Structure formats: structure tokens, C-alpha cells
Amino acid sequence: MLADETRDTGFSYSGFALTAFPYKKLPTDASWTKDGHQVTMTVDPGSLKVAGKVRKYGVPYGASARLVMIYLQSEAVRTSCPTVELGRSLRAFATERLGLEWGGSTGKALQDQIYRLSACSLKFFWSTARSDHFECPRLIRSGSFAGAGAADDPQARLWDDSVTLDDEFYKHLRLHAVPLLDAAVRALADEPVALDMYVWLAYRLRSLDRPTPMSWAALKEQFGGGYKTVRQFKYKAGPSLRRALAAYPEAVVTIEDKEIVLYPSRPPIARSA
């Protein structure tokens, strides 16, 4: 992190700082609901026609879904255009910016999540003092999978592909984009819990004006749906929090026995877009 001199920037919508996709694969027909601070996200699976066949895809999940979403959002903000090219650009993001080895497993995982993200329907429900909320029926409005099924190499199948973000989602992304440091995303690319915590800290700490305690029970509600007890979550997810903090040196957070305390902190990178 300290050796990185490029300071390349990625972006994520603030809603993904408070909610997230599941960490593990769900049954194809299963929906997903996640509550965050004053926001609830629901994701329903959907269908796509790929290589001449209509196929149902489950909801996005795991580290690959998060990396694809960061790529799509970062490119849309960087180019000021909701249409994002795949193929060469996605490969460059994965290999040059994240340092991933582009092989069969990596390409297939990213492609699968692109299809899942394209097929799913998603809604954000916000609760505020004025009871405001908005709904975003899809993440991706349309796409072109021209090379789908044309070769065994997943990169060849993505070569000429593109997707266009939903108009409503793109509008809110431009208004509420959270800047992320590529080097941090790269360091956490293999651990979705730590990556979620990093995005959350990048969003949360910059908006504070005073020290804010947060109990381990509250952290479990946001990041630990798969753990039965707070004690188990604290033991398992504590290292993930420390990894997220290591990737965000500007963060000022103290970790205590019953809670963590968040302090106003500089963002990981100043927004320039």
C-alpha cells in the first residue's frame, strides 16, 4: 500500500457501502435481502438469453461480484458514460490494476458474475427522517453479448461485449460515488468481507464529525449474517476488519472488547471525478 505511487481510483455507489451481495452462492431461485444502516437492499434472480438459450441466473455473490461491480461503476464514473465495455478493458482492470492472474478460472468467475448482475433485479429502500426512498429495478439496463459461446476462452466470449447501467442507478452512482484506492481493492480482492468493510469505512469515516462507537453486535448485523453468535463473528471477522484498516492507513478506528470506535478520518483518496 505504502509503495503504491499510482493512486489509481475506483468508485462504488454508497448503497454498497451499507449493504452487500451474499458471500456464498445461493440456490438459483433464491432472493437476497440485506439490511444496513437506514437502508435495505433486495436482489431477485433473473434470466438472460446467452448463446441462443434462455437461462436463469442466481443472484451475484462472492469476491468476483464485488470486483465486477467496482469495475463497472469505476468505468462509468471515469468516462461519464453508463455504457461500459468488457473484453480488453475488463482484462486490463483484472490484471494490470488488481494484479490478478487471467486464467480460465478467473475469466469464468468474472463472466458468470457479469451475467448474474445483468439478469438480477435490485431495489434499495432508504429510511430517513422524511421517509424518503427510491427503487432501482435493475443494475444493468441492457447489454450485448456478441461473443457469448463462441469459444472456450471466457476472454474471447467477452471480447466485444458491453453493458449499460440502468439510468436510475447511474444517476445515483454519479451523485453518491465513494472513491476507492485501487491498491486497497487489489490487496483485499481475495476476501469479500474485508473488501466490504473497506468500502464501508471509506464511506462512513469521511462523513463523521465526532467519535462514533459501534457495537460488535451491530457489525455482525451488517457483515456477519452467516455467524450464529457475536462472539463467533468477532473471532472470525476481526482479522478481516484489521485487513481493511491496513488497506486504509488514513482510517482512525480503535478496536475494543465490546465495540469499535470510528473517528472522523480523511478519505482514502480525494474525489477527482
Order of alpha helices (4+ residues) and beta strands (2+ residues): beta-alpha-beta-beta-beta-beta-alpha-beta-alpha-alpha-beta-beta-alpha-beta-alpha-beta-alpha-alpha-beta-alpha-alpha-beta-beta
